[in-house]
Amino acid sequence: MKNGKLTLLITGALFLFVISLASCSKEDTGEPASNTTNNNNSGPKPVWKDSLARMWVVTAATNNGKDDQNSKGLRFLFKKDGTYDFNNGDYAGTWEFTDSTYNKILLDKDVPSLKTTWTVTTFTAKKISTDFKSPFNGGNSHWDLTAQ
């Protein structure tokens, strides 16, 4: 009888241990989304399109070093297919990464008057900081965008 109870107790404890291991998961670090394919085995490769594909709002802006109140609150909805909507559909454009380090984003390459390259200085799942030449006044601009 003692052997049967001991076996049942050990089996139950082992079952609970296995269940608790199976329920473990990674926590969100705020870094770009990643996949598990990586040819050089140095860790997961970020899927930058996944991280960019969301709504972003300009929270801080300067033009030629001066505060740019007109740009604050502008909204960009970037999509994985290489398009974006500006200010809830006021304008639809295109985007693409232009280098393998994902530090450059080209907007509207086929529209000469709006063609702009963002130089990304910060890029996480929650924040983008970018420097660029304004297509409207040619000034040096800096924007901080926050994911919504």
C-alpha positions as CSV (number, residue, x, y, z in Angstrom):
1,M,0.0,0.0,0.0
2,K,2.8,2.4,0.9
3,N,4.5,1.6,-2.5
4,G,1.4,2.5,-4.4
5,K,1.0,5.8,-2.6
6,L,4.6,6.7,-3.1
7,T,4.4,5.8,-6.8
8,L,1.3,7.9,-7.2
9,L,2.9,10.8,-5.3
10,I,6.1,10.7,-7.4
11,T,4.1,10.5,-10.7
12,G,1.9,13.4,-9.7
13,A,4.9,15.6,-8.7
14,L,6.6,14.7,-12.0
15,F,3.5,15.6,-14.0
16,L,3.2,19.0,-12.2
17,F,6.9,19.7,-12.9
18,V,6.5,18.9,-16.6
19,I,3.4,21.1,-16.9
20,S,5.2,24.0,-15.2
21,L,8.1,23.8,-17.6
22,A,5.8,23.7,-20.6
23,S,4.1,26.9,-19.5
24,C,7.2,29.0,-19.4
25,S,7.5,31.8,-22.1
26,K,9.7,34.7,-23.1
27,E,8.8,38.1,-21.9
28,D,8.4,41.2,-24.2
29,T,11.7,43.2,-24.3
30,G,10.5,46.0,-26.5
31,E,13.0,45.0,-29.2
32,P,12.1,44.4,-32.8
33,A,10.2,41.3,-33.6
34,S,12.4,38.3,-34.6
35,N,12.3,35.1,-36.4
36,T,14.4,32.0,-35.9
37,T,16.1,31.8,-39.2
38,N,19.7,33.0,-39.1
39,N,22.4,31.8,-41.5
40,N,25.3,32.8,-39.3
41,N,24.0,31.3,-36.0
42,S,24.7,34.6,-34.0
43,G,21.1,34.7,-32.7
44,P,17.6,35.5,-34.1
45,K,17.5,37.9,-37.1
46,P,15.2,40.9,-36.5
47,V,12.2,41.1,-38.8
48,W,12.3,44.9,-39.2
49,K,9.2,45.0,-41.4
50,D,7.2,43.5,-38.6
51,S,8.5,46.1,-36.2
52,L,7.8,49.0,-38.5
53,A,4.3,47.8,-39.5
54,R,2.1,49.6,-37.1
55,M,0.8,53.1,-36.3
56,W,3.4,55.7,-35.4
57,V,2.8,59.2,-34.1
58,V,5.3,62.1,-34.2
59,T,5.8,63.1,-30.6
60,A,8.8,65.5,-31.0
61,A,10.0,67.4,-34.0
62,T,12.5,70.0,-35.0
63,N,13.3,71.7,-38.3
64,N,16.7,73.4,-38.7
65,G,17.1,73.0,-34.9
66,K,13.9,74.8,-34.0
67,D,10.8,73.2,-32.4
68,D,8.4,72.1,-35.2
69,Q,4.9,72.2,-33.7
70,N,3.3,71.6,-37.1
71,S,4.8,68.1,-37.3
72,K,3.8,66.9,-33.8
73,G,0.8,64.6,-33.9
74,L,1.3,63.5,-37.5
75,R,0.4,59.8,-37.9
76,F,1.9,57.2,-40.1
77,L,0.4,53.7,-40.5
78,F,3.2,51.6,-42.1
79,K,2.2,48.3,-43.7
80,K,4.3,45.2,-44.3
81,D,3.6,45.4,-48.1
82,G,5.7,48.6,-48.4
83,T,2.9,51.1,-48.3
84,Y,1.9,53.6,-45.7
85,D,-1.1,55.8,-44.9
86,F,-0.4,59.3,-43.6
87,N,-2.8,61.1,-41.2
88,N,-5.5,58.5,-41.4
89,G,-5.7,58.3,-45.1
90,D,-4.9,62.0,-46.1
91,Y,-2.1,60.5,-48.3
92,A,-1.0,57.0,-49.2
93,G,2.7,56.4,-50.0
94,T,5.4,53.8,-50.3
95,W,8.4,52.9,-48.2
96,E,11.4,50.5,-48.2
97,F,14.5,49.9,-46.3
98,T,17.5,50.9,-48.5
99,D,20.4,49.2,-46.7
100,S,21.1,46.0,-45.0
101,T,21.5,47.7,-41.6
102,Y,17.9,49.0,-41.6
103,N,19.2,52.5,-40.9
104,K,17.7,54.1,-44.0
105,I,14.0,54.2,-44.9
106,L,13.1,55.6,-48.4
107,L,9.7,57.2,-48.6
108,D,7.9,57.8,-51.9
109,K,10.7,56.9,-54.2
110,D,8.5,57.4,-57.3
111,V,7.2,60.9,-56.3
112,P,10.1,63.3,-56.9
113,S,8.6,66.2,-54.9
114,L,8.1,64.0,-51.8
115,K,11.0,61.5,-52.1
116,T,12.7,61.4,-48.7
117,T,15.2,59.2,-47.0
118,W,15.0,58.9,-43.2
119,T,18.2,58.1,-41.4
120,V,17.1,56.1,-38.4
121,T,19.1,56.8,-35.2
122,T,16.8,54.8,-32.9
123,F,14.6,51.9,-33.8
124,T,12.8,49.7,-31.2
125,A,9.3,48.2,-31.2
126,K,8.1,51.3,-29.4
127,K,10.2,54.3,-30.7
128,I,11.8,55.6,-33.9
129,S,14.1,58.6,-34.1
130,T,14.9,59.8,-37.5
131,D,16.8,62.6,-39.3
132,F,16.0,63.8,-42.8
133,K,15.8,66.7,-45.2
134,S,12.3,68.1,-45.3
135,P,10.8,67.7,-48.8
136,F,8.8,70.9,-48.2
137,N,11.5,73.4,-47.1
138,G,14.8,71.5,-47.5
139,G,15.5,72.0,-43.8
140,N,17.2,69.5,-41.6
141,S,14.5,67.7,-39.6
142,H,14.5,65.4,-36.7
143,W,11.4,63.4,-35.6
144,D,10.8,61.1,-32.7
145,L,7.9,58.7,-33.3
146,T,6.1,56.6,-30.8
147,A,4.3,53.3,-31.6
148,Q,0.5,53.4,-30.9
